[in-house]
Amino acid sequence: MNEIGQNTKFLIVGLGLMGGSYAEALSSKGFTVNAITKDQESVDYALKRGIINEGSVKIDPKLIKEADIIIFALYPHVLIEWI
């Protein structure tokens, strides 16, 4: 397994309480954090505060492809829709 270095790019799927907390913690440590979530307001909030670098309210193949690690912060029934 490769080590997680400062160049590791994270994608958080779901910017609710859990996903937003992950994003904030990771970005505060200097990691690149992007997000996909269903609420544009959440994306705008996180972008404005520097919590994420990029965000989308639609499945974005570019963000997915660029990610080294993807964290799903979704309810189980929503996660099943992604699979």
Steps between C-alpha positions, in 0.01 A plus 500: 500500500628847415540758770275802510712800408429870472425455128219253569170621355181419687146495365222520757161379378240666721570830676263461791610494863737206459632579151540869577694414815731267307552767233577768756745281692684385188523846344628643830789252472583630152346225288318568174133427565224496239136410554186375333175563682136560410472850647652798316482705819737255669744520209491881504551511878798263488660679204459843658667385821782312328382163630499350149689582183226395257144384541211372293135413549516244221711190457819647355726247325794745514483532880465124537793425270729754671432362850753277670258424784120522490308528826128425487319693774152387403206324656503129402194525275662788309833316473323207334391736219870572431595133469 
